[in-house]
Amino acid sequence: AYLMEEEGGDRVVNMVKHLVANLNVPVSVKLRILPSGYEDSLALYKRLVDAGASMLTIHGRTRHQRQLETGSADWELVRRVVGAGGRSGP
């Protein structure tokens, strides 16, 4: 989750590009919601798909939601991400 926020997401996008270019297996990515919200999260998810990720798994919480602060998953955001992906999603 931390890498998603590093360098505006560039670090994790570059990692996916490198893996896709050098492996002969599908690359999947498990992600959380960015603390900055839906629009930034959706933009990063699209960049990862464009980088070659074959599958995204969206964990419906931010990295700050853990232990005593877990709270409920944001299922509405997950639905919006799936809906926004449409046919272009992996």
N, C-alpha and C positions, 0 to 999 in steps of 0.2 A: 504494500500500500504506500509505503514511503517513496518508492521509486516513481510512482505515478505523479508525484508532486515535484520531483527533482527536475530542474532545468525546464520547467513548463511542460513536462511530459516527454521531452526529447530523449531522455535517457532510456526509458522503457520502450519507446518507439524504435530507437536505434537497436536495442537488444533484440526486439522481434525481427527487424529487418535482417540482422546478422544471423539469427537462428534459421530463419526461412531460407536464406541464401546458402547455408552450410549444412542443413539437415535434409534427409530424405523422408521425413515424417511430418505430419501436420503439427503446427504449433498452436497451442491453446493458451489463453491468458485468463487468469482469475483476477477480477478487479473489484475495488470498492467504489463507492460514490466519493467524488472529490468534495472536500469541505466547502469549496466555492460553489457547489450546486450542480443542478441538472445540465445547464447549457455547457459549462466547461467539461463536465463528465462526458456528455454526448460527443463533444468535439474530440476529446481524447479517444473515445471508443472508435470513432470513425477513422481517426489517424491510424489506430492499431489494425483495423480491418484493411485499410489501404496499404499498410506495411506488410500484409500477408498473413495475419492471424487467421487461422481456420475456424476457431471457435472462441467466443468470449463467454465467460461466466461472470455474471454481475452479482456481487454480494451486496445486498440492499442496505448497507450501512457505511458510514465513513470510518476511517482508521481511528478516529477519536471515540467511537462508540464501542467500548470494550469494558470488560470487568463490570464494575458497578454502574457504568454509564452506557451499558449495551443498548437498552431501549429496543423498540420494535424496528424491524426492517422497513424500509420505505418501499413497499410493494407498488405503490402508484408510480414512483420513479422508474422502477424496473419495468412496469408495463409500458411506460412512455418510451423507454429506451428500446424495447422490443418493437413497439409500434413505429418508432422513427427509423429503425433499421430496415424495415420493409424487406424488399427483395435484395437490397444491397448488403444486408447483414450476412455474416458467415453462417 
